[in-house]
Amino acid sequence: MVRFAALTAVGALMASAAVAEIRIAHVYGKTGPFEAYAAQSHNGLKLGLEYATGGTMEINGEKIVLIEKDTQLKPDIGRAQLEEAYGDDDVHIAVGPVSSGVALAMLPVAEEYERVLIVEPAVADSITGENWNPYIFRTGRNSSQDAIANAVALGGEGVTVATLAQDYAFGRDGVAAFKEALEATGATIAHEEYVPTDTTDFTAAAERIFTKMGDVEGEKKLFIIWAGGGNPMSKINAMEPERFGIEIATGGNILAALKAYKELPGMEGATYYYYEIPQNPVNDWLVKTHFERFDSPPDFFTAGGMSSGLAIVEAIKKAGGADDTEALVAAMEGMTWETPKGPMQFRADDHQAMQSMYHFRTEIQDGKDYGVPVLVREITMDEMNIPVRNK
């Protein structure tokens, strides 16, 4: 009888130990056209959890278990994978995805299961706008943050801008936000061009832009919003837009995409992150550690993934655990935490992470096979009036 009681006690302790874990799901496009973005995001998430826990991968003695789910960049699969994560795997918090279209399909699942979803790095405004619900937080920047930062960098009286973007949520939300922000600078939009996401021949689109902009007086810019392959910037640059007095402009991007920027020294825009720009202890650690482990610098979405991992640990500590979703939500609303970009803050109204952006100018530097986005100035979160679009 004593032996049975002892075994029962051991079993109870084992069951308790098994429960004492924090389950996080990374639901992201591990395979598909944005595979490079996804790998960066996943590496960053793991580094963020490591940094925030001092390498223990535990919070208050509870082990962090990270579960991966592949959306294959398909909205229906993303939704099903998140349902599986919340339902079958009983995760406390999910992170992802890469694509805005997939993210929009996943948002209602978080509300249905009443579990937190941290959106990283999908960008569309509608994620924290009309499609938002109280369980959605976003550490990544949104289209308005991209747009306002680029409007600050590129706009001004007498400037005329045409836009080229992909014909889905990321591109259309980006242009809408950019137009709204640009108006405040005194610049005007002359033409909007939208093309399919898999476009590789930009001749027709470019010719329409040249026709609309050819007779316009003053400073003229073509602002490109693009994600993934296709490289419209290089292809349009080869068509000599300078014949019409048009300068190409765009926001920041991953290092591989910055190779196209080398053709355009002096080009300006605003970026979310470049590893040499932020000066703070978190970024110092990220850069050093990433070089040691991957023999390369951290990239655009590595910093974003790390920011999400740091937010998770800060929120769970603040909430006193991961089991009570409502306590997590309350802890995260208005929460400020340190990231590779410096401090971020979840806005209480829509849970969008407010953060700095960086006005850059492209330079050619020895030893780098890409155009380097050199800091012109930091655009702080206080300088950007980001609309709350879910009211």
N, C-alpha and C positions, 0 to 999 in steps of 0.2 A: 504493500500500500504506500509506504514511504517512497519506494522507487518510482511508482506510478505518479505520485505527487511531484517528485523531482523532475520527472520527464515532462509532466504537464507544464511545470514552471519554465523549464528550458524551452519548450515549444512556444509558450507565450512570449518569452523573451525574443525568440527567433522571429516570430510573427511581428512583434513590435519593431524589431530591427529592420525587417523587410519593408514595413510601412514607412519607416523614417527615412524617406528619400524625397527629393524634389525632382519631379519629372518635367522636363522641358522638351518640346518638339520643335525641330526646325523643319518647316514645311516649305520647300523651295524648289526651284526649277533646276535640279541637279543635272539633268540632261536636257538638251535642246539648244536653241540659238543663243541663249544668254548664259551658257555654261560657265564662261569665264567670270561673269558677275557673281554667279552662285557660289563658285569655289572661294572667291574672295570673301563673300558674306559669311560663309560657314567657318572659314579660318578665323575671321575677325570675331565671330560669336564665341568660339572656343577660347581665343586669347583674352577676350573681355571677361569671361567667367573665371579664367585662370588668374588674371591680374586682380580682379575684385576680391577673390577668395585667398589671395596670397599663395596660390599654387595648390591649395588643399582640395579644391573642387567640392567644398562643403560649406554650408551656411548654417550656423548655430548647431553644428554637429550632424546635420543631415546631408547625406551624399547627393550631389547633383547627377542626375542621369539624363543624358542628352540623346534624344531619339531623332533619327533622320527620316523624312518622308519626301519622295520625289513627285512634284506636280507634273513633271514632263512639259511644263509650260502650257498646260491645258486647263481651262477653268473648271470643267466637270471633274477632272481628276484631283485638282487642288481642293475642291470642296469635299470630295469623298475622303481624301487623305486627312483633312482636318477633322472631319467627323470621326474617323478611325482613331485619330490621336486623342481627342477628347473622350470619346465613348469607350473604345477598347483598351487604349493605353492609359486612360485616366490621367492625362498630363495636366499640370497646374497652369502652365503658360505655354503658348505657342508663339513662334517667331517666323516671319516670312510674309509673302513670297517675293520673288524677283519682279514679276510682271504685274502691271496695274490691272490688266484684264482678269488675271487669276485672283488677285487680291479682292476685287469687287465680288467675285463669286464666293469667296471665303468669309466675307464679313458677316453675313447672316448666321453662319454656323456658330461663330463666337457668341452671338446674342442668344441663339437657341440653347446652347449648352451653358451659358452664363460663365464663360471662362475668358481670360484675357488673351488677346491676340496683339502682339507687337508687330506692326507692319514695318518691314525693313527688307529691301530698299525701295519698294514700289512707290511711285511718285505722284500719280494722278490726284488732283485736288479733291475729287469726289470721294476718295477713301476717307478723308477726315472732313468731308463736306456733306452733300445730300445723302450719301449712302452710309454715313457713320452711325455707330451705335455706342453706348457707354462702355463697352468692353474692348473697344479699339483704341490703341495707342500707337503713335508712329514716331520712331527715332529718326528715320530718314527724313530728308527734306521733302517738301511738296512742290508742286508746279509753281505755286505763287512765290515761294522763296527763291526758286531758280529765276523766275521771271522778274521779280522786283530787283534782285541783285543785278541781273543782266541789264535791266532798264537803267539802273543807277550807273552802271559802267558804260553803257552805249548811248543813252539818250541825250537829248538837249534840243534847244531851239534850232530850227532849220534842218534837223536830221530827218531823213525819210527812210523807212525800213520796209523791206519785204520779208516774209517768213516762208520757210520750207520745213514741213514737219510730216511725221508719219501719221497715217489716217487711222488712229485709234485713240483711246483715252489719254495716253501719255502725251501724244502730239497735240491733240485738240485742246486739252486742258492747259497744256503749256503755252500755246499761242494765245488762248483766251486770257490767261493771267498776264502774259507779257504785254498784250495790247492795253489792258487796263492799267498796268503799271507804267507803260511808256507814255501814256497820255499826260501823266503828271509831270513829265520832264519837258514837255513842249514838242516832242517828236511826233511824227505821224506814221501810220501804217498805210502803205500804198497797195499792197497785194498779199494775199495768203495763198499758199500752195500746199496741198496735201497729196501724198502719194502712198501707195501700199507699203506695208512694212518690209516686204521682200524686194523692193525696187532696187535694181542695179544699174539701169539706164536712166539718167536724169536729164537727158537732152531736151525732151519736150517741156518738162517742168521749168528748166533753166531758161529756155527760149521765151516762155510766157512771162517769166520774171523780168527778163531783159527788155521785152516789149513794153511792159508796164512801167519800168523804171528808166528807160532810155532817155526820155525827154524831161525828166524831173531835174530841177535845179538844186544845187547845194550838195551837202554831204549825204551819201547814199550807202546803205548797208543791207546785206542779205543775212538775216539771222537764221541759223539752222538749228533745229531741235531734232536730235536723232539718237537712237539706241541700237546697238547690235551692228551687224555687217552692212555692206553696201557702200560705205565711204562716199557720201555725196559731196563732201567738202573738196576732196582732191579732184573728183571728176568735174565738178563745176568750176573749180579753179583752173583746170586745164582748158576750159572754154573761154578763158580770158575775160572775166567779168569787168576787169579794169577798163576795157574798151568803152564801157558805158559808165565809167566812174563809180562802179559798185565795189565796195569792200566786203569780204566775207567775214562774218562774226559768228561765234558760237560760245556755249558755256564749256565748263570743264568736262573731262572724261577720264576713262581708265588709261593707263600708260600705253597699252597697245594702240589705242585710238589716237593718242597724242603724236604718233609718228606722222600722221597727216598734217599736224600743226607745224611741222618743221618746214613745210612749203610756204608758210605764212608768218614769217617773223614780223613782230610788231602788232599782230592781231590781238585785240582785247576782248574780254568777256568777264564772266564771273564764274567761279568754280566752288564746288562743295568741299573739295579736299585735294591737296597735293602734299605729299609727305614732308617736304622741306618748308612748308609755310607755317603751320602752327608751332608755337614755342611754349611747351608746357611739359610737366613730368610724365603725364600719361602718353603723350605722343613720343616723347623721348624713348620710353620703354618699348612702345610698339615698334618704332623704327629699328631700334637695336635688336630686339628679339626676332623680328621678321627677317632681318638680314642674317642673323645667326642660324635660323631654322630653314629658311627657304632660299637663301643666297640672293635675295631681291628685296626691293623696298615694298612696304605696304602700299596697297593701291586704293582707289576710290572707295570701293565697297568693303574693303577690309576695315577701314576706319568706321564705317557705318555698322558693320556686324559687331565690332568691338563695343560701340556705343550701346547697342541693344543688350549685350551681355552685362555690361556695367550697370545698365538701368535695372535689369532683372535682379541682380544681387542687392542693389541699393533698395529696391522696392520691397523685396522679401524681408530684409533686415528691418526696414521701417514699419512693415505691417506685422512683424512678429511671427512670420511663417508664410507658407505658400498655400495652406489649405483653405483659407477664407478669402474667396474672390472679392467680396465686397470690401474687405479690409485692404486688399491689394489695390483695388481701384481708388479707394480713398487716399491711400498712401501715395499713389502715383500722380494724382491730380495736383498740379502745382509743384511737383517735385523737381528740384534742381540737383544735377549730378555732374561729375567731371568726366570728360571724354577726351579722345585725341584732338578734338577741335576746341577744347576748352569747355566751359560750362554750357549745358543744355538745360532747358526747362520745359516740362510738359504743360502746355496751356490748359487751364481747367475747363475752358469752354468746349474744346474739341480734341484735346489730348494730342495735339500736334506739338512736336518738339521744336521749340524756338531755339535758334542757333545762329552763329556767325556764318557768313559767306565771304568769299575772297575775290576782289577785283584783281585780275591778272593781265599781264602783257606777255606775249610769247617771245622767248629768246632762244637763240641757238647757242648751245654750250658744248664745249669739248667733252668727248667721252659719253655723250648721250645721243641716242639715235632718234630722238623725238624733240618736238618743240616744248621747251620748258615753260610752264606757267609761273612767271615770277610775280610776286606780290606787288601790286600797286598800293592797295590799302585793304584792311579788314573792314567789312561791312557788318556791324554788330547787330544782334537781334533787336536792339532798341531802335535802330534806324529803319527797320523794315516794318511797315504797317500791313501785316499779313491779314487779309480778310477772314472773318469767321463765317464760313459758308453753310453751316448746318443749322442756322437759326431761322 
